[in-house]
């Protein structure tokens, strides 16, 4: 059980880094199409992190 929790926390950290870099790309990208695609991927990663955190809170 403890190993599963540490794996979920590591996944949250990796997705968090992806969200930060994706957000920077959304802000500084000169192309509108790239902004839209990156914004959609940032939203998708945020939903994934929300699910991981919800699982951590429910299991504890």
N, C-alpha and C positions, 0 to 999 in steps of 0.2 A: 504494500500500500504506500509506504514512504517513497519507494523508488518511482512509483507512478506519479506522485505529487511533484517530485523533483523534475521529472521529465516534462510535466505540464508547465511548471515554472520556467524551465529552459525554453520551451516553445513560446511562451508569452514574451520572454525577453527577445527572442529572435524576431517574432512578429512585430514587437515594439520598435526595434531598430528598422525593420522594413517600412513601417508606417512613418517614422521620422524622415527617412531618406525619400520616400515617395512624396511626402508633403513638401519637402524642399524642392523636388522636381516640379510639383504642381505650381508652386509659387513662382519659380524662376524660369519656367519653360517659355520659349518665345512662340511656340506653335499651339494653337487652340485644340487641335485634335489630340496632341500628346497630353495636354492638360486634362482633357475629358477622360481619356483612357486611364491616366494615372490616378485621377480622382476616384474613378470607379474601383480601381484596385485598392486604393487606400481605404475606401468604405468597406470593401469586402474583407480586407485584413482586420479592420476594426470589429467587424461582426464576428470573425473567428476568435479574436482575443476575448471578446465579451463572452463567448460560449465557454472558452477555457476557464476564465475567471469565475463564471457562474458554477461550473463543475467543481472548482476548488472550494468555493464557499459552501456548496451543498454537501460535499463529501466531508467537510471538517466538522 
